Amino acid sequence: MPDIQDQISKQGILDPAFRKKKLRMYLIRTAIAIALYWTFWSVSWVPYTLWFYVPINLLGLAMIVVVPRFLESKLRKAEAAMEEAQAIEVEAEIIDEDK
């Protein structure tokens, strides 16, 4: 089973290099947004957009930080269930051979 876990962890959001790249892009995007807010704060409607930007920004951060941990725990649970099913199958084969 470790082969499957290694293959999955090297793909997409579970890959540490991918997460580091996404976190770097998040920080750059946030810095640009802060600079734009600082520049255009005097425009009457810009402060109101902050009510939309902050939750969306925090959701993006949560997707980068929390989701991989959630997926890794789900992966471990699925792996344990597969091992349990495989053990039951082996026991069933042993019982069938005894008959």
MOBELRA-V618183 format. One record per pair of residues at least 24 apart in sequence whose C-alpha atoms are under 6 Angstrom apart, sorted by the first residue. I is the first residue (numbers start at 1). J is the second residue. D is the distance in whole Angstrom. If there is no record, write none. Layout:
BEGIN
I_J_D, I_J_D
END
This chain:
BEGIN
14_68_6
END
